[in-house]
Structures are given as structure tokens and as C-alpha cells.
Amino acid sequence: MFIERPVIFLGYSLTDQHIAEILEDILSCFPDKSLNFLKNKLLFVEWEPEV
């Protein structure tokens, strides 16, 4: 799925423990030379409330 389409994480942050675990699992499936490819496949949309 990650090779064919981008994945959007809506409303989650990289600091979320569960998201970090998912990303670690994903990264462990790819060889180091392919990690640069994933940068364009994982999109994070975060909402920051006005202060």
C-alpha cells in the first residue's frame, strides 16, 4: 500500500506514541536505501489551535 499510494495521517502527530510505533514498523520493512522514497508517501495534517 505504501508503495502505490500516499498515506495521510489526519489529526495525529509524530509525537503520538501509536503513530511512532506504526512508523517504526513501516520503516523496518524497507531497506535503508529506500527510506528516502517514503518521504513523499507519508503526509501528516495537523491542526494547531489559535493561541
PDB file of N, CA, C, O and CB in Angstrom:
ATOM      1  N   MET A   1       0.823  -1.191   0.000  1.00  0.00           N
ATOM      2  CA  MET A   1       0.000   0.000   0.000  1.00  0.00           C
ATOM      3  C   MET A   1       0.869   1.259   0.000  1.00  0.00           C
ATOM      4  O   MET A   1       0.533   2.227  -0.682  1.00  0.00           O
ATOM      5  CB  MET A   1      -0.937  -0.004   1.207  1.00  0.00           C
ATOM      6  N   PHE A   2       1.961   1.272   0.734  1.00  0.00           N
ATOM      7  CA  PHE A   2       2.798   2.466   0.826  1.00  0.00           C
ATOM      8  C   PHE A   2       3.559   2.737  -0.463  1.00  0.00           C
ATOM      9  O   PHE A   2       3.953   3.873  -0.727  1.00  0.00           O
ATOM     10  CB  PHE A   2       3.772   2.329   1.972  1.00  0.00           C
ATOM     11  N   ILE A   3       3.761   1.729  -1.241  1.00  0.00           N
ATOM     12  CA  ILE A   3       4.493   1.905  -2.488  1.00  0.00           C
ATOM     13  C   ILE A   3       3.596   2.530  -3.542  1.00  0.00           C
ATOM     14  O   ILE A   3       4.056   3.357  -4.329  1.00  0.00           O
ATOM     15  CB  ILE A   3       5.048   0.564  -2.985  1.00  0.00           C
ATOM     16  N   GLU A   4       2.327   2.153  -3.573  1.00  0.00           N
ATOM     17  CA  GLU A   4       1.424   2.597  -4.618  1.00  0.00           C
ATOM     18  C   GLU A   4       0.737   3.924  -4.331  1.00  0.00           C
ATOM     19  O   GLU A   4       0.471   4.686  -5.260  1.00  0.00           O
ATOM     20  CB  GLU A   4       0.401   1.561  -4.847  1.00  0.00           C
ATOM     21  N   ARG A   5       0.445   4.216  -3.078  1.00  0.00           N
ATOM     22  CA  ARG A   5      -0.327   5.413  -2.735  1.00  0.00           C
ATOM     23  C   ARG A   5       0.255   6.115  -1.509  1.00  0.00           C
ATOM     24  O   ARG A   5       0.868   5.482  -0.649  1.00  0.00           O
ATOM     25  CB  ARG A   5      -1.795   5.046  -2.481  1.00  0.00           C
ATOM     26  N   PRO A   6       0.055   7.417  -1.443  1.00  0.00           N
ATOM     27  CA  PRO A   6       0.449   8.112  -0.212  1.00  0.00           C
ATOM     28  C   PRO A   6      -0.504   7.756   0.932  1.00  0.00           C
ATOM     29  O   PRO A   6      -1.654   7.386   0.696  1.00  0.00           O
ATOM     30  CB  PRO A   6       0.469   9.644  -0.436  1.00  0.00           C
ATOM     31  N   VAL A   7      -0.032   7.867   2.141  1.00  0.00           N
ATOM     32  CA  VAL A   7      -0.848   7.622   3.325  1.00  0.00           C
ATOM     33  C   VAL A   7      -0.949   8.939   4.079  1.00  0.00           C
ATOM     34  O   VAL A   7       0.059   9.599   4.329  1.00  0.00           O
ATOM     35  CB  VAL A   7      -0.240   6.483   4.231  1.00  0.00           C
ATOM     36  N   ILE A   8      -2.167   9.316   4.439  1.00  0.00           N
ATOM     37  CA  ILE A   8      -2.392  10.575   5.147  1.00  0.00           C
ATOM     38  C   ILE A   8      -2.781  10.264   6.585  1.00  0.00           C
ATOM     39  O   ILE A   8      -3.717   9.506   6.839  1.00  0.00           O
ATOM     40  CB  ILE A   8      -3.495  11.431   4.445  1.00  0.00           C
ATOM     41  N   PHE A   9      -2.052  10.857   7.518  1.00  0.00           N
ATOM     42  CA  PHE A   9      -2.378  10.761   8.939  1.00  0.00           C
ATOM     43  C   PHE A   9      -3.052  12.080   9.303  1.00  0.00           C
ATOM     44  O   PHE A   9      -2.381  13.104   9.431  1.00  0.00           O
ATOM     45  CB  PHE A   9      -1.087  10.482   9.838  1.00  0.00           C
ATOM     46  N   LEU A  10      -4.344  12.062   9.466  1.00  0.00           N
ATOM     47  CA  LEU A  10      -5.120  13.268   9.717  1.00  0.00           C
ATOM     48  C   LEU A  10      -5.414  13.394  11.202  1.00  0.00           C
ATOM     49  O   LEU A  10      -6.060  12.532  11.798  1.00  0.00           O
ATOM     50  CB  LEU A  10      -6.427  13.256   8.906  1.00  0.00           C
ATOM     51  N   GLY A  11      -4.933  14.478  11.787  1.00  0.00           N
ATOM     52  CA  GLY A  11      -5.204  14.735  13.190  1.00  0.00           C
ATOM     53  C   GLY A  11      -4.249  14.060  14.161  1.00  0.00           C
ATOM     54  O   GLY A  11      -4.483  14.066  15.369  1.00  0.00           O
ATOM     55  N   TYR A  12      -3.180  13.482  13.644  1.00  0.00           N
ATOM     56  CA  TYR A  12      -2.197  12.831  14.508  1.00  0.00           C
ATOM     57  C   TYR A  12      -0.847  13.512  14.354  1.00  0.00           C
ATOM     58  O   TYR A  12      -0.576  14.154  13.339  1.00  0.00           O
ATOM     59  CB  TYR A  12      -2.084  11.325  14.179  1.00  0.00           C
ATOM     60  N   SER A  13      -0.028  13.371  15.338  1.00  0.00           N
ATOM     61  CA  SER A  13       1.285  13.993  15.345  1.00  0.00           C
ATOM     62  C   SER A  13       2.367  12.920  15.382  1.00  0.00           C
ATOM     63  O   SER A  13       2.127  11.788  15.802  1.00  0.00           O
ATOM     64  CB  SER A  13       1.428  14.950  16.542  1.00  0.00           C
ATOM     65  N   LEU A  14       3.539  13.293  14.944  1.00  0.00           N
ATOM     66  CA  LEU A  14       4.679  12.375  15.049  1.00  0.00           C
ATOM     67  C   LEU A  14       5.022  12.071  16.496  1.00  0.00           C
ATOM     68  O   LEU A  14       5.700  11.083  16.778  1.00  0.00           O
ATOM     69  CB  LEU A  14       5.896  12.958  14.345  1.00  0.00           C
ATOM     70  N   THR A  15       4.562  12.907  17.414  1.00  0.00           N
ATOM     71  CA  THR A  15       4.841  12.678  18.828  1.00  0.00           C
ATOM     72  C   THR A  15       3.861  11.691  19.461  1.00  0.00           C
ATOM     73  O   THR A  15       4.069  11.262  20.596  1.00  0.00           O
ATOM     74  CB  THR A  15       4.801  13.993  19.581  1.00  0.00           C
ATOM     75  N   ASP A  16       2.803  11.327  18.750  1.00  0.00           N
ATOM     76  CA  ASP A  16       1.841  10.340  19.244  1.00  0.00           C
ATOM     77  C   ASP A  16       2.521   8.974  19.308  1.00  0.00           C
ATOM     78  O   ASP A  16       3.110   8.531  18.322  1.00  0.00           O
ATOM     79  CB  ASP A  16       0.572  10.287  18.333  1.00  0.00           C
ATOM     80  N   GLN A  17       2.445   8.314  20.442  1.00  0.00           N
ATOM     81  CA  GLN A  17       3.132   7.034  20.654  1.00  0.00           C
ATOM     82  C   GLN A  17       2.697   5.980  19.634  1.00  0.00           C
ATOM     83  O   GLN A  17       3.533   5.236  19.121  1.00  0.00           O
ATOM     84  CB  GLN A  17       2.866   6.522  22.071  1.00  0.00           C
ATOM     85  N   HIS A  18       1.414   5.912  19.341  1.00  0.00           N
ATOM     86  CA  HIS A  18       0.906   4.892  18.422  1.00  0.00           C
ATOM     87  C   HIS A  18       1.358   5.152  16.986  1.00  0.00           C
ATOM     88  O   HIS A  18       1.663   4.216  16.246  1.00  0.00           O
ATOM     89  CB  HIS A  18      -0.621   4.839  18.485  1.00  0.00           C
ATOM     90  N   ILE A  19       1.400   6.414  16.599  1.00  0.00           N
ATOM     91  CA  ILE A  19       1.880   6.768  15.259  1.00  0.00           C
ATOM     92  C   ILE A  19       3.366   6.439  15.147  1.00  0.00           C
ATOM     93  O   ILE A  19       3.810   5.918  14.125  1.00  0.00           O
ATOM     94  CB  ILE A  19       1.629   8.276  14.959  1.00  0.00           C
ATOM     95  N   ALA A  20       4.132   6.739  16.187  1.00  0.00           N
ATOM     96  CA  ALA A  20       5.561   6.434  16.182  1.00  0.00           C
ATOM     97  C   ALA A  20       5.785   4.925  16.036  1.00  0.00           C
ATOM     98  O   ALA A  20       6.685   4.499  15.312  1.00  0.00           O
ATOM     99  CB  ALA A  20       6.230   6.956  17.474  1.00  0.00           C
ATOM    100  N   GLU A  21       4.978   4.125  16.715  1.00  0.00           N
ATOM    101  CA  GLU A  21       5.105   2.664  16.603  1.00  0.00           C
ATOM    102  C   GLU A  21       4.763   2.182  15.192  1.00  0.00           C
ATOM    103  O   GLU A  21       5.434   1.302  14.652  1.00  0.00           O
ATOM    104  CB  GLU A  21       4.191   1.969  17.631  1.00  0.00           C
ATOM    105  N   ILE A  22       3.727   2.756  14.604  1.00  0.00           N
ATOM    106  CA  ILE A  22       3.354   2.393  13.233  1.00  0.00           C
ATOM    107  C   ILE A  22       4.488   2.737  12.278  1.00  0.00           C
ATOM    108  O   ILE A  22       4.851   1.929  11.423  1.00  0.00           O
ATOM    109  CB  ILE A  22       2.051   3.114  12.805  1.00  0.00           C
ATOM    110  N   LEU A  23       5.045   3.927  12.420  1.00  0.00           N
ATOM    111  CA  LEU A  23       6.141   4.343  11.544  1.00  0.00           C
ATOM    112  C   LEU A  23       7.373   3.461  11.719  1.00  0.00           C
ATOM    113  O   LEU A  23       8.042   3.129  10.740  1.00  0.00           O
ATOM    114  CB  LEU A  23       6.506   5.797  11.813  1.00  0.00           C
ATOM    115  N   GLU A  24       7.673   3.086  12.941  1.00  0.00           N
ATOM    116  CA  GLU A  24       8.809   2.185  13.173  1.00  0.00           C
ATOM    117  C   GLU A  24       8.591   0.849  12.473  1.00  0.00           C
ATOM    118  O   GLU A  24       9.516   0.290  11.884  1.00  0.00           O
ATOM    119  CB  GLU A  24       9.025   1.962  14.683  1.00  0.00           C
ATOM    120  N   ASP A  25       7.363   0.339  12.541  1.00  0.00           N
ATOM    121  CA  ASP A  25       7.051  -0.921  11.864  1.00  0.00           C
ATOM    122  C   ASP A  25       7.196  -0.781  10.355  1.00  0.00           C
ATOM    123  O   ASP A  25       7.734  -1.667   9.691  1.00  0.00           O
ATOM    124  CB  ASP A  25       5.632  -1.380  12.215  1.00  0.00           C
ATOM    125  N   ILE A  26       6.714   0.334   9.818  1.00  0.00           N
ATOM    126  CA  ILE A  26       6.822   0.579   8.378  1.00  0.00           C
ATOM    127  C   ILE A  26       8.282   0.669   7.967  1.00  0.00           C
ATOM    128  O   ILE A  26       8.701   0.034   6.999  1.00  0.00           O
ATOM    129  CB  ILE A  26       6.078   1.867   7.986  1.00  0.00           C
ATOM    130  N   LEU A  27       9.056   1.458   8.702  1.00  0.00           N
ATOM    131  CA  LEU A  27      10.469   1.655   8.365  1.00  0.00           C
ATOM    132  C   LEU A  27      11.264   0.360   8.438  1.00  0.00           C
ATOM    133  O   LEU A  27      12.216   0.172   7.680  1.00  0.00           O
ATOM    134  CB  LEU A  27      11.089   2.684   9.292  1.00  0.00           C
ATOM    135  N   SER A  28      10.886  -0.525   9.333  1.00  0.00           N
ATOM    136  CA  SER A  28      11.625  -1.782   9.466  1.00  0.00           C
ATOM    137  C   SER A  28      11.418  -2.699   8.259  1.00  0.00           C
ATOM    138  O   SER A  28      12.187  -3.639   8.058  1.00  0.00           O
ATOM    139  CB  SER A  28      11.201  -2.504  10.741  1.00  0.00           C
ATOM    140  N   CYS A  29      10.393  -2.434   7.461  1.00  0.00           N
ATOM    141  CA  CYS A  29      10.108  -3.258   6.279  1.00  0.00           C
ATOM    142  C   CYS A  29      10.892  -2.819   5.048  1.00  0.00           C
ATOM    143  O   CYS A  29      10.947  -3.553   4.060  1.00  0.00           O
ATOM    144  CB  CYS A  29       8.628  -3.219   5.970  1.00  0.00           C
ATOM    145  N   PHE A  30      11.492  -1.650   5.090  1.00  0.00           N
ATOM    146  CA  PHE A  30      12.187  -1.116   3.931  1.00  0.00           C
ATOM    147  C   PHE A  30      13.693  -1.091   4.161  1.00  0.00           C
ATOM    148  O   PHE A  30      14.136  -0.813   5.276  1.00  0.00           O
ATOM    149  CB  PHE A  30      11.680   0.286   3.606  1.00  0.00           C
ATOM    150  N   PRO A  31      14.483  -1.373   3.139  1.00  0.00           N
ATOM    151  CA  PRO A  31      15.938  -1.221   3.283  1.00  0.00           C
ATOM    152  C   PRO A  31      16.294   0.267   3.396  1.00  0.00           C
ATOM    153  O   PRO A  31      15.557   1.127   2.913  1.00  0.00           O
ATOM    154  CB  PRO A  31      16.686  -1.872   2.074  1.00  0.00           C
ATOM    155  N   ASP A  32      17.412   0.554   4.029  1.00  0.00           N
ATOM    156  CA  ASP A  32      17.830   1.940   4.262  1.00  0.00           C
ATOM    157  C   ASP A  32      17.853   2.786   2.992  1.00  0.00           C
ATOM    158  O   ASP A  32      17.506   3.966   3.027  1.00  0.00           O
ATOM    159  CB  ASP A  32      19.197   1.958   4.895  1.00  0.00           C
ATOM    160  N   LYS A  33      18.256   2.194   1.878  1.00  0.00           N
ATOM    161  CA  LYS A  33      18.356   2.969   0.640  1.00  0.00           C
ATOM    162  C   LYS A  33      16.986   3.369   0.092  1.00  0.00           C
ATOM    163  O   LYS A  33      16.907   4.243  -0.770  1.00  0.00           O
ATOM    164  CB  LYS A  33      19.111   2.173  -0.408  1.00  0.00           C
ATOM    165  N   SER A  34      15.920   2.755   0.570  1.00  0.00           N
ATOM    166  CA  SER A  34      14.569   3.077   0.099  1.00  0.00           C
ATOM    167  C   SER A  34      13.844   4.073   1.004  1.00  0.00           C
ATOM    168  O   SER A  34      12.743   4.512   0.670  1.00  0.00           O
ATOM    169  CB  SER A  34      13.751   1.811  -0.010  1.00  0.00           C
ATOM    170  N   LEU A  35      14.430   4.431   2.126  1.00  0.00           N
ATOM    171  CA  LEU A  35      13.736   5.295   3.078  1.00  0.00           C
ATOM    172  C   LEU A  35      13.451   6.678   2.509  1.00  0.00           C
ATOM    173  O   LEU A  35      12.436   7.284   2.853  1.00  0.00           O
ATOM    174  CB  LEU A  35      14.550   5.425   4.341  1.00  0.00           C
ATOM    175  N   ASN A  36      14.309   7.180   1.662  1.00  0.00           N
ATOM    176  CA  ASN A  36      14.093   8.495   1.065  1.00  0.00           C
ATOM    177  C   ASN A  36      12.804   8.498   0.235  1.00  0.00           C
ATOM    178  O   ASN A  36      12.119   9.518   0.160  1.00  0.00           O
ATOM    179  CB  ASN A  36      15.301   8.896   0.188  1.00  0.00           C
ATOM    180  N   PHE A  37      12.479   7.382  -0.375  1.00  0.00           N
ATOM    181  CA  PHE A  37      11.266   7.233  -1.163  1.00  0.00           C
ATOM    182  C   PHE A  37      10.012   7.476  -0.313  1.00  0.00           C
ATOM    183  O   PHE A  37       9.024   8.017  -0.811  1.00  0.00           O
ATOM    184  CB  PHE A  37      11.216   5.841  -1.789  1.00  0.00           C
ATOM    185  N   LEU A  38      10.047   7.086   0.946  1.00  0.00           N
ATOM    186  CA  LEU A  38       8.872   7.206   1.811  1.00  0.00           C
ATOM    187  C   LEU A  38       8.536   8.644   2.177  1.00  0.00           C
ATOM    188  O   LEU A  38       7.402   8.929   2.561  1.00  0.00           O
ATOM    189  CB  LEU A  38       9.086   6.417   3.066  1.00  0.00           C
ATOM    190  N   LYS A  39       9.490   9.548   2.065  1.00  0.00           N
ATOM    191  CA  LYS A  39       9.232  10.938   2.446  1.00  0.00           C
ATOM    192  C   LYS A  39       8.059  11.524   1.675  1.00  0.00           C
ATOM    193  O   LYS A  39       7.324  12.351   2.213  1.00  0.00           O
ATOM    194  CB  LYS A  39      10.474  11.788   2.219  1.00  0.00           C
ATOM    195  N   ASN A  40       7.871  11.117   0.441  1.00  0.00           N
ATOM    196  CA  ASN A  40       6.775  11.635  -0.367  1.00  0.00           C
ATOM    197  C   ASN A  40       5.507  10.800  -0.252  1.00  0.00           C
ATOM    198  O   ASN A  40       4.503  11.108  -0.893  1.00  0.00           O
ATOM    199  CB  ASN A  40       7.197  11.709  -1.804  1.00  0.00           C
ATOM    200  N   LYS A  41       5.543   9.771   0.541  1.00  0.00           N
ATOM    201  CA  LYS A  41       4.393   8.877   0.662  1.00  0.00           C
ATOM    202  C   LYS A  41       3.630   9.023   1.974  1.00  0.00           C
ATOM    203  O   LYS A  41       2.487   8.576   2.069  1.00  0.00           O
ATOM    204  CB  LYS A  41       4.847   7.465   0.516  1.00  0.00           C
ATOM    205  N   LEU A  42       4.236   9.635   2.981  1.00  0.00           N
ATOM    206  CA  LEU A  42       3.586   9.802   4.279  1.00  0.00           C
ATOM    207  C   LEU A  42       3.291  11.279   4.492  1.00  0.00           C
ATOM    208  O   LEU A  42       4.209  12.100   4.521  1.00  0.00           O
ATOM    209  CB  LEU A  42       4.472   9.241   5.431  1.00  0.00           C
ATOM    210  N   LEU A  43       2.014  11.621   4.642  1.00  0.00           N
ATOM    211  CA  LEU A  43       1.604  13.010   4.817  1.00  0.00           C
ATOM    212  C   LEU A  43       0.947  13.178   6.180  1.00  0.00           C
ATOM    213  O   LEU A  43       0.092  12.384   6.572  1.00  0.00           O
ATOM    214  CB  LEU A  43       0.641  13.450   3.688  1.00  0.00           C
ATOM    215  N   PHE A  44       1.352  14.208   6.887  1.00  0.00           N
ATOM    216  CA  PHE A  44       0.766  14.494   8.194  1.00  0.00           C
ATOM    217  C   PHE A  44       0.041  15.835   8.121  1.00  0.00           C
ATOM    218  O   PHE A  44       0.628  16.840   7.720  1.00  0.00           O
ATOM    219  CB  PHE A  44       1.858  14.509   9.313  1.00  0.00           C
ATOM    220  N   VAL A  45      -1.220  15.849   8.504  1.00  0.00           N
ATOM    221  CA  VAL A  45      -2.013  17.073   8.549  1.00  0.00           C
ATOM    222  C   VAL A  45      -2.354  17.310  10.010  1.00  0.00           C
ATOM    223  O   VAL A  45      -3.090  16.536  10.622  1.00  0.00           O
ATOM    224  CB  VAL A  45      -3.315  16.974   7.651  1.00  0.00           C
ATOM    225  N   GLU A  46      -1.810  18.387  10.560  1.00  0.00           N
ATOM    226  CA  GLU A  46      -2.029  18.698  11.972  1.00  0.00           C
ATOM    227  C   GLU A  46      -2.756  20.022  12.091  1.00  0.00           C
ATOM    228  O   GLU A  46      -2.503  20.952  11.326  1.00  0.00           O
ATOM    229  CB  GLU A  46      -0.693  18.742  12.747  1.00  0.00           C
ATOM    230  N   TRP A  47      -3.652  20.102  13.045  1.00  0.00           N
ATOM    231  CA  TRP A  47      -4.361  21.335  13.335  1.00  0.00           C
ATOM    232  C   TRP A  47      -3.767  21.951  14.586  1.00  0.00           C
ATOM    233  O   TRP A  47      -3.629  21.297  15.620  1.00  0.00           O
ATOM    234  CB  TRP A  47      -5.880  21.084  13.506  1.00  0.00           C
ATOM    235  N   GLU A  48      -3.423  23.205  14.471  1.00  0.00           N
ATOM    236  CA  GLU A  48      -2.897  23.926  15.636  1.00  0.00           C
ATOM    237  C   GLU A  48      -3.882  25.036  15.979  1.00  0.00           C
ATOM    238  O   GLU A  48      -4.061  25.974  15.203  1.00  0.00           O
ATOM    239  CB  GLU A  48      -1.457  24.508  15.359  1.00  0.00           C
ATOM    240  N   PRO A  49      -4.515  24.929  17.136  1.00  0.00           N
ATOM    241  CA  PRO A  49      -5.498  25.956  17.512  1.00  0.00           C
ATOM    242  C   PRO A  49      -4.813  27.299  17.708  1.00  0.00           C
ATOM    243  O   PRO A  49      -3.643  27.375  18.082  1.00  0.00           O
ATOM    244  CB  PRO A  49      -6.249  25.551  18.798  1.00  0.00           C
ATOM    245  N   GLU A  50      -5.576  28.357  17.445  1.00  0.00           N
ATOM    246  CA  GLU A  50      -5.031  29.695  17.663  1.00  0.00           C
ATOM    247  C   GLU A  50      -4.834  29.912  19.148  1.00  0.00           C
ATOM    248  O   GLU A  50      -5.634  29.451  19.963  1.00  0.00           O
ATOM    249  CB  GLU A  50      -5.959  30.786  17.067  1.00  0.00           C
ATOM    250  N   VAL A  51      -3.792  30.598  19.492  1.00  0.00           N
ATOM    251  CA  VAL A  51      -3.485  30.836  20.894  1.00  0.00           C
ATOM    252  C   VAL A  51      -4.105  32.087  21.388  1.00  0.00           C
ATOM    253  O   VAL A  51      -3.944  32.437  22.557  1.00  0.00           O
ATOM    254  CB  VAL A  51      -2.021  30.891  21.114  1.00  0.00           C
TER     255      VAL A  51
END
